[in-house]
Amino acid sequence: MLIIFLCLTLFLPDSPNQREAAADCNLEISYSTEVTASQKTKIVVSVKGGKRPYHYFFLDAKKNPLVWEFESNSLIVEKNAVPKTIKVLDSDGCYKIVDFNESLTK
């Protein structure tokens, strides 16, 4: 059941109403980036609030996941493959979406 919910939450397009509803969630999301020794970008997401466990979705411009491992709060990617958005879903179904600032990796 959780897998179906995650798939629907991940692949349904975000409408303005969904973003407004998500704004009511008690989740605070931040992220940090660093350049690794191999010149890749490491992204680490931090979450406050909501109910654990969290699921992390690193999405490209078409809302496709960059990885299929949703329990990890970090991602290492090539500089040209950074996510456009990061979506965090808590165990109650509450989620927040943040736009990834690509300028942090340049």
C-alpha positions in Angstrom: 0.0 0.0 0.0 2.8 2.4 0.9 4.5 1.7 -2.4 1.4 2.6 -4.4 1.0 5.8 -2.3 4.6 6.7 -2.9 4.3 6.1 -6.7 1.2 8.2 -6.9 2.7 11.0 -4.8 5.9 10.9 -6.9 4.4 10.8 -10.4 1.3 12.9 -10.1 1.9 16.4 -11.4 2.1 19.1 -8.7 -0.7 21.6 -9.1 -0.9 24.9 -7.3 -3.5 23.4 -4.9 -1.1 20.6 -4.0 1.6 23.0 -3.3 -0.7 25.1 -1.1 -1.9 21.9 0.8 1.7 20.9 1.3 2.4 24.3 2.8 0.2 23.3 5.8 2.6 20.4 6.6 4.9 20.8 9.6 8.1 20.0 7.6 11.1 22.2 7.4 13.5 21.2 4.7 17.0 22.5 4.0 19.9 21.1 2.1 23.7 21.6 1.8 26.0 20.9 -1.1 29.7 20.3 -1.4 32.0 19.4 -4.2 33.7 16.0 -3.7 37.3 15.1 -4.4 36.1 13.6 -7.7 34.5 16.9 -8.7 30.9 15.6 -8.2 28.2 17.4 -6.2 27.1 15.9 -2.9 23.7 17.1 -1.7 22.5 16.4 1.9 18.9 17.1 2.9 17.9 17.9 6.5 14.3 17.7 7.7 12.7 19.0 10.9 9.1 18.2 11.9 6.7 15.7 10.5 6.8 12.0 11.3 9.7 9.7 10.6 10.6 7.8 8.5 11.1 10.3 5.7 11.3 9.5 2.0 13.5 11.6 -0.3 12.9 12.2 -4.0 15.5 13.9 -6.1 13.7 14.9 -9.3 14.8 16.2 -12.7 13.0 18.8 -14.7 10.4 16.3 -15.9 9.7 15.1 -12.3 11.6 11.8 -12.9 13.6 10.4 -10.0 17.4 10.6 -10.4 17.7 7.5 -8.1 15.3 4.8 -7.0 16.6 4.7 -3.4 14.1 6.9 -1.5 15.4 6.4 2.1 18.7 8.1 1.7 18.8 11.9 2.5 22.0 12.4 0.4 22.9 12.2 -3.3 26.1 12.4 -5.2 25.8 13.4 -8.8 27.8 14.9 -11.7 27.6 18.7 -11.8 25.4 18.6 -14.9 22.9 16.1 -13.4 21.7 18.0 -10.3 18.0 17.7 -9.4 15.6 20.5 -10.2 13.5 19.8 -7.1 13.7 17.8 -3.9 10.6 16.3 -2.4 10.4 15.0 1.1 7.5 12.8 2.2 6.9 11.9 5.9 5.2 8.7 7.1 1.8 10.6 7.5 1.8 11.5 3.8 2.8 15.1 4.4 5.3 16.4 1.9 7.3 19.5 1.0 8.9 20.4 -2.3 11.9 22.7 -2.6 13.4 23.9 -5.8 17.1 23.0 -5.9 19.3 26.0 -6.5 21.8 24.9 -9.1 24.0 28.0 -8.6 25.2 26.4 -5.4 27.1 23.8 -7.4 28.8 26.2 -9.9 
